[in-house]
Amino acid sequence: MSKSGKTYHRADEPIFWGLFGAGGVVAAFATPALILITGILVPLGVLQLDYASVNAFASNWLGKIILLAVIAFPMWHACHRIFHAMHDLKIDTARGFFKLFWYGMAFVVSIAAGAYLIAI
């Protein structure tokens, strides 16, 4: 409670804005490189990627962290952007269902990706 007697509610938005920013940075830097490597260089034969080398990367703890970041952060970015776009389109987001749905989806995808990477 403040000196004026008002009770303030602690906001959770900074957490989601932080994940949104991290997802934007990862998407801006990693996505073009991944498209270049997997969509252009490998099919043209300029770069050779075999299953064993990709599996070795995904089995390494640093590779797992990188893959989790490349999957999870852009998902948080996309879900945050969709949630706020719904607000901009005058869809009622005040009740909390859509917030729970979109951020819950990002959370589930992040946990599923993490669990899958741990299983590798």
N, C-alpha and C positions, 0 to 999 in steps of 0.2 A: 504494500500500500504506500502511496506517495504522501507527501506532506499535506496535499490538498484533500486527502481522504479518498481519492479515486483509486480503484483497483485496475491495474493494467494487465492485459492478456498478453502472454508471451507468444510472439508470432513464430510460425514454422517456415515462413516464406524464405528467409535467408538460406536455409539448408537447400531448398529446391532451386533457388537461383544459383547457388554454388554448383550444384550438380548440372544445372542447365549450362552454365558457363564452361564447366569442364567438358561437357559433351560437345559443345560447339567448337572448342579448341581441338579436341581429339578428332572430331569429324572433319574439321578444316584441314588438318595436317595429315591424318592417317588415311582418310578415304581416297584422296587423289593418288597417294602412293600405292594403296592396295589395288585400285583400279588399274593403274599403270602396270603393276607387276602381274596380277592375275588375269587381267582382261586384255593386255596388249603384248607385253614382253614374253610371257610364257607361251601363249598361242602362236606367236610368230617364231618361236624357237630361239629368241635372243637370250633368254634366261631358262636354265634347266632346273625345274623343281620336281623332285621325285618324292614319293610317299615317305620314304625313310627320313629324308631331311625335314620335311614338314612335321612328321610325327616326333622327331627328336626335338624340334623347336617347341611343339605343344606339350611335350613331356617335361621340359625343363621348367623350373619354378619361375624364372624370369619370363619365359615365353608365356606361361599361364597368366601371369600378371598383365602382360601386354595384351594378350587376347581378351582377358576379362575387361580391361579398360576400353579396348576397341569395340567391344560388344555393349557393355553396360552404360558407359557415359553417353554415347549418342542416343541410346534408348531413353535415358532420363531427359536428354535435350528434346527429343521428339515429343515425348509425352507432356512435358512442360509447355512446349510450344502449342500443342493441340489444345491443352486445357485453357491456355490464355486466349487462343483463337476462338474457342467456344464463347468465352466472355465477350470478346470483341464482336461476335456475331449475335450478341444479345440472348444467348442461351443461358438460362438460369443456372449458375454454378454455385450459388450461395448455400444451397442445402448440404453440400459436401459429398453427394453421391459421385459426381464426375471427378472430383478431386481424389476421392478414394479409388475410383476406377482407374484413372490414368496413372497416378503415382503408384497404385498397387500393381498395375501391369508392368511398370518399369522395375519395381521391386522384384516381382516374380521372375521376370526375364533375367535380371541380374543374379538372383539366387540360383536359377536353373543353369545359367551359363557357368557360374562358379562351381556348382555341384558337378556338372559335366566335366569341367576342366580338372577338378580334383580326381575324378574317376579315371582320367587318362593316365 
